[in-house]
Amino acid sequence: MAVSNVKGMSKEYNNKVPWHVDKYTSMDNTPDREEPKELKELRVRSPVYLSAVKKGITPRLEKVDKDGTWVLELGDEVMIGRPGREAKMLPRATVKKDASVEIKPNIPEWSGITYHPKVVAAREPDLLTRVSGKKVRPHGYVFGPDDREVYYPNGYPWRCVGKVDVWYIIGTTWYYFGSGTGALVGDNIMVTSSHMFPWFVGSVGWGWGMKFTPASYDGVSTQGSGVYSWCEVGHGYSNHSQGDDLIVMKLYTPLGNSLGWFGSKTYDDDWEDGNYWTKCGYPGALAGGNRPSRVTWFPIVDDDSDGAGVELEYKADSGDGDSGGPVFGWWDSGPHLVGVHSGGEEEYEFPWYIIKNNVAAGGSVLPNLIIWAQNNW
């Protein structure tokens, strides 16, 4: 196997079986120590980014009363936010496909490990009111059991999972494209689903913006209101299938230096049917996508080659907003991604039987794409 120059990459791949629930349950949370200066400074700064359409444009800031109220005049050539610079579809041959690859997680020296995050209630959605005064719940109800549980995202590795908000930009107007989930996999690298990105903007000359908020909870990060990053560059697989529905995003702000990041492994089908896995996301059906949820200790029931990658199939609950969420297991060295949630699929068995599964993109293309990003960014 070719050895990458990525820091923390194992020279010998370890396909040891992930932890089972009994091992995980026996682990106690360990507390964080003093936070790094960079994280404290980012929290205090709480930046707001303004971007001009062309050079030489400066927004006007004016104090309007003695009590300390200011007005910022943007005009029609300045926008709030930080657009991305570049997005490319990588030909599949660009990224190596070493069959067995492991990237070790980064657990910062100051950080403890939270094995068992606090489980919290899903925030109740706002109800609509009819003329008669009767309350109506939008989007209906979930009548069957839902295995997802909402948790408070504090501590490693839960703070490395975040909400991804996406826009496409025409002139200075931002149009919301949607939201999903992403995970830190490097000091300045986040991975999510390729279908989360508005690839069509390149063909029509529009811009794009993508914001990653780690440990997002009710609209802000639990690490502080200033802890987020806009995405600068995105590289994903061209003409992706579900098996390689992946994109890596270079962050303007290297959040992983302070917060840490997940490791990654090539999925091994010897692990099939083992109850090893956890999936995290920000589904709209739970807490309106404002709080993260997780499904734990489910099995991957099948894996099929698809595109450049492998579809990892499972029955774990998911919905809109879960796209891009990490599917990971625990090893002695920490948590490792084996897949990125893509969506659902239906397989038809003759003559009429339909098998429904949810699917993550995985296989060796996942760690190899991360290695490519770490080597190039």
C-alpha positions in Angstrom: 0.0 0.0 0.0 1.3 3.4 -0.9 1.9 5.6 2.2 0.5 9.1 2.1 2.4 12.0 3.8 -0.8 12.9 5.8 0.0 13.3 9.4 -1.5 10.6 11.6 -2.1 8.1 8.8 -1.4 4.5 9.7 1.3 2.8 7.7 -0.4 -0.5 8.4 -4.1 -0.8 8.1 -5.9 -2.0 11.2 -9.2 -3.8 10.4 -9.9 -4.8 13.9 -13.6 -5.1 14.7 -15.1 -1.8 16.0 -16.2 -1.5 19.6 -19.5 -3.2 20.5 -22.0 -1.4 22.7 -20.8 -3.2 25.8 -17.3 -1.8 25.4 -18.6 1.7 24.7 -21.0 1.7 27.6 -18.1 0.9 30.0 -16.3 4.1 29.0 -16.6 7.2 31.2 -16.6 10.7 29.8 -13.4 12.6 30.4 -13.5 16.4 30.9 -12.0 19.0 28.7 -9.0 21.0 30.1 -8.3 24.6 29.4 -9.4 25.6 25.9 -6.8 26.8 23.4 -6.3 30.5 22.8 -7.5 30.3 19.2 -10.9 29.0 20.2 -11.3 31.7 22.9 -10.4 34.4 20.4 -12.8 33.1 17.7 -15.6 33.0 20.2 -14.9 36.6 21.3 -14.5 37.9 17.8 -17.9 36.6 16.6 -17.2 37.8 13.0 -19.7 38.9 10.4 -18.3 38.8 6.8 -19.2 41.3 4.1 -18.3 40.7 0.5 -18.1 43.2 -2.3 -19.1 42.3 -5.9 -16.1 44.3 -7.3 -12.9 45.9 -6.0 -13.0 49.4 -4.5 -16.4 49.0 -2.8 -16.5 49.8 0.9 -19.6 49.6 3.1 -20.5 52.7 5.1 -20.6 52.4 8.9 -22.3 55.3 10.8 -23.2 55.9 14.4 -26.9 57.1 14.5 -27.3 57.9 18.2 -25.3 58.5 21.3 -26.5 55.3 23.0 -24.3 53.2 20.7 -26.5 52.3 17.8 -24.8 51.9 14.5 -26.1 51.5 10.9 -24.1 49.6 8.3 -25.1 50.6 4.7 -24.3 47.9 2.3 -25.6 49.4 -0.9 -26.4 47.1 -3.8 -22.8 45.8 -4.4 -22.0 44.4 -0.9 -23.5 41.2 0.5 -23.4 39.6 4.0 -21.6 36.4 3.9 -18.4 34.9 2.4 -18.8 33.3 -1.0 -16.8 30.3 -2.1 -14.0 30.7 -4.5 -13.9 27.5 -6.5 -15.7 24.2 -6.9 -14.5 21.3 -9.1 -15.7 17.9 -9.9 -12.7 15.6 -9.6 -12.3 12.8 -12.2 -12.4 9.6 -10.3 -8.9 8.7 -11.5 -7.5 11.8 -9.7 -8.0 10.2 -6.3 -6.0 7.1 -5.5 -7.9 4.0 -4.4 -5.5 2.3 -2.0 -7.6 -0.6 -0.9 -7.0 -0.4 2.8 -6.5 3.1 4.3 -6.8 4.4 7.8 -6.5 8.0 8.9 -6.2 8.5 12.7 -8.5 11.0 14.4 -7.2 14.1 15.9 -8.1 14.5 19.6 -6.5 17.8 20.8 -4.3 17.7 23.8 -6.7 20.0 25.7 -9.7 17.8 24.9 -11.4 15.1 26.8 -13.7 12.6 25.2 -17.5 12.6 25.6 -18.6 9.1 24.9 -22.1 9.7 26.2 -23.6 13.1 25.2 -26.6 14.5 27.0 -29.9 13.5 25.4 -32.3 16.4 25.1 -35.9 16.9 24.0 -36.6 17.9 20.4 -37.7 21.5 20.3 -41.4 21.6 19.5 -42.1 23.2 16.1 -44.2 26.3 15.9 -47.9 25.5 15.3 -50.1 27.1 12.7 -53.4 28.5 13.8 -56.7 28.2 11.8 -59.3 31.0 11.8 -61.2 28.8 14.3 -58.2 28.9 16.7 -57.4 25.2 16.2 -53.7 24.5 16.2 -52.3 22.6 13.2 -48.9 20.9 13.1 -47.1 21.5 9.8 -45.7 18.5 7.8 -47.9 16.0 9.6 -46.9 13.4 12.2 -44.6 10.5 12.6 -46.8 7.6 13.7 -44.2 4.8 13.8 -41.3 4.6 16.2 -38.3 6.9 15.3 -35.0 5.6 16.6 -33.2 9.0 16.4 -32.5 10.8 19.6 -31.7 14.5 19.9 -28.5 15.2 21.8 -26.6 18.2 23.1 -23.4 18.6 20.9 -20.7 19.3 23.4 -17.4 17.6 23.8 -15.3 15.5 21.3 -16.3 14.1 18.8 -19.9 15.5 18.9 -18.6 19.1 18.4 -16.9 17.9 15.1 -20.4 17.3 13.6 -22.1 20.4 12.3 -24.9 21.9 10.3 -24.2 22.8 6.7 -26.2 25.7 5.1 -26.0 26.2 1.3 -26.9 29.1 -1.0 -26.5 30.0 -4.7 -25.8 33.6 -5.4 -27.0 35.8 -8.3 -25.4 39.2 -8.1 -25.7 40.2 -4.5 -28.8 38.1 -3.8 -28.4 34.9 -1.9 -31.0 32.1 -2.5 -31.2 29.4 0.0 -30.5 26.0 -1.5 -30.9 23.8 1.6 -29.3 22.4 4.6 -27.6 19.2 5.7 -24.8 17.9 7.8 -21.0 17.7 7.7 -18.1 16.6 9.8 -14.6 17.8 10.4 -11.9 15.5 8.9 -8.9 17.8 9.0 -7.7 21.1 10.4 -9.4 23.0 7.6 -11.5 20.2 5.9 -15.1 19.3 6.2 -16.7 16.3 4.4 -20.4 16.1 3.3 -22.5 14.8 0.4 -21.8 15.9 -3.1 -25.5 16.3 -3.8 -25.5 19.0 -1.1 -23.5 21.3 -3.4 -25.3 23.4 -6.1 -23.2 22.2 -9.0 -25.4 23.9 -11.6 -24.0 27.4 -10.6 -20.8 26.7 -12.6 -22.7 26.4 -15.9 -24.6 29.6 -15.5 -21.9 31.8 -14.0 -23.5 32.2 -10.5 -21.8 32.1 -7.2 -22.2 29.9 -4.2 -21.9 30.0 -0.4 -21.6 27.2 2.1 -21.5 27.7 5.9 -20.4 25.1 8.3 -21.4 25.5 12.0 -19.9 22.8 14.2 -22.0 21.7 17.1 -24.8 23.8 15.9 -27.7 24.0 18.5 -30.7 26.3 18.0 -28.8 28.3 15.4 -25.4 28.8 17.0 -22.5 26.6 18.0 -22.3 25.3 21.5 -18.6 26.4 21.3 -19.6 30.1 20.9 -21.5 32.3 18.4 -18.3 33.1 16.5 -17.3 29.4 16.0 -18.2 28.7 12.4 -16.6 28.9 9.0 -17.5 29.7 5.4 -16.2 27.2 2.8 -13.6 28.4 0.4 -13.1 25.5 -2.1 -15.1 22.3 -2.8 -13.9 19.2 -4.6 -16.2 16.3 -5.2 -16.6 13.3 -7.4 -17.8 14.0 -10.9 -21.1 12.4 -12.0 -21.4 10.8 -8.6 -23.4 7.8 -7.7 -24.6 7.1 -4.2 -21.5 5.1 -3.5 -19.2 8.1 -4.1 -21.7 10.9 -3.2 -18.9 12.8 -1.5 -17.4 16.3 -1.5 -14.6 17.7 0.6 -14.7 21.4 1.5 -11.8 23.6 2.4 -12.7 25.9 5.2 -11.6 29.6 5.4 -11.2 29.1 9.2 -9.2 26.0 10.3 -11.7 24.9 13.0 -10.1 21.4 13.3 -7.0 22.9 14.9 -9.0 23.7 18.0 -11.9 21.3 17.9 -10.3 18.1 16.6 -11.6 15.9 13.8 -12.7 12.4 12.9 -10.5 9.7 11.6 -11.5 7.5 8.7 -11.3 3.9 7.6 -12.0 1.8 4.6 -15.1 -0.2 5.3 -14.5 -4.0 5.6 -17.3 -6.3 4.8 -16.2 -8.6 7.6 -18.0 -6.0 9.8 -21.3 -6.6 8.1 -24.4 -7.2 10.3 -22.4 -6.1 13.4 -24.2 -3.5 15.6 -21.2 -1.1 15.6 -22.3 2.1 13.9 -23.6 5.6 14.8 -25.1 8.2 12.4 -25.5 11.9 13.1 -27.5 14.6 11.4 -29.7 17.6 11.4 -33.1 16.3 10.1 -35.9 18.7 9.6 -38.4 16.2 11.1 -36.7 16.5 14.5 -36.3 19.9 16.1 -36.8 21.5 12.7 -33.2 20.8 11.8 -32.0 23.1 14.6 -30.7 20.4 16.9 -28.6 17.3 16.0 -29.8 13.8 16.4 -28.2 10.4 16.3 -29.0 6.7 15.7 -26.7 4.3 17.5 -25.6 0.7 17.4 -27.2 -0.3 14.1 -25.7 -2.8 11.6 -24.7 -2.2 8.0 -26.6 -5.0 6.3 -25.1 -4.9 2.8 -22.4 -3.2 0.7 -22.5 -2.8 -3.0 -20.0 -1.3 -5.4 -21.4 1.9 -6.9 -19.5 4.5 -8.9 -16.0 4.8 -7.5 -17.2 3.9 -4.1 -19.3 1.5 -2.1 -22.9 1.8 -1.0 -23.2 1.0 2.7 -26.8 0.0 3.3 -28.7 0.1 6.7 -32.1 0.5 8.2 -31.2 3.4 10.5 -33.8 6.2 10.4 -33.1 9.3 8.3 -34.7 12.1 6.5 -34.2 15.5 4.9 -31.3 17.3 6.6 -29.4 14.1 7.4 -27.6 14.2 4.1 -23.8 14.4 4.6 -23.9 13.2 8.1 -21.1 10.9 9.4 -21.5 7.2 9.8 -18.8 6.1 12.2 -17.6 3.5 14.7 -15.3 3.6 17.7 -11.9 1.9 18.0 -9.3 2.1 20.7 -7.7 5.1 18.8 -11.0 7.0 18.6 -13.9 7.5 16.3 -13.5 6.8 12.5 -15.8 7.5 9.7 -16.6 4.7 7.3 -19.4 6.5 5.4 -21.2 9.7 4.7 -25.0 9.5 4.6 -26.4 9.9 1.1 -30.1 9.0 1.2 -32.4 6.1 0.6 -32.8 3.5 -2.2 -35.3 0.9 -3.3 -34.3 -2.4 -4.7 -36.9 -4.5 -6.5 -37.0 -8.3 -6.1 -38.9 -10.4 -8.6 -41.8 -10.3 -8.9 -43.0 -7.4 -6.7 -41.0 -7.3 -3.5 -39.4 -4.0 -2.7 -36.4 -3.6 -0.3 -35.9 -0.2 1.2 -32.6 0.8 2.8 -30.8 4.0 3.7 -27.4 4.4 2.2 -24.0 6.0 2.9 -21.1 6.6 0.5 -18.1 4.7 1.6 -15.3 2.3 0.7 -11.7 3.3 0.1 -12.8 6.4 -1.8 -13.8 8.1 1.4 -10.4 8.1 3.2 -8.6 8.5 0.0 -10.5 11.6 -0.9 -9.8 13.0 2.6 -6.1 12.1 2.1 -6.1 14.0 -1.2 -7.6 17.1 0.5 -5.1 16.9 3.4 -2.2 16.6 1.0 -3.4 19.5 -1.3 -4.8 21.9 1.3 
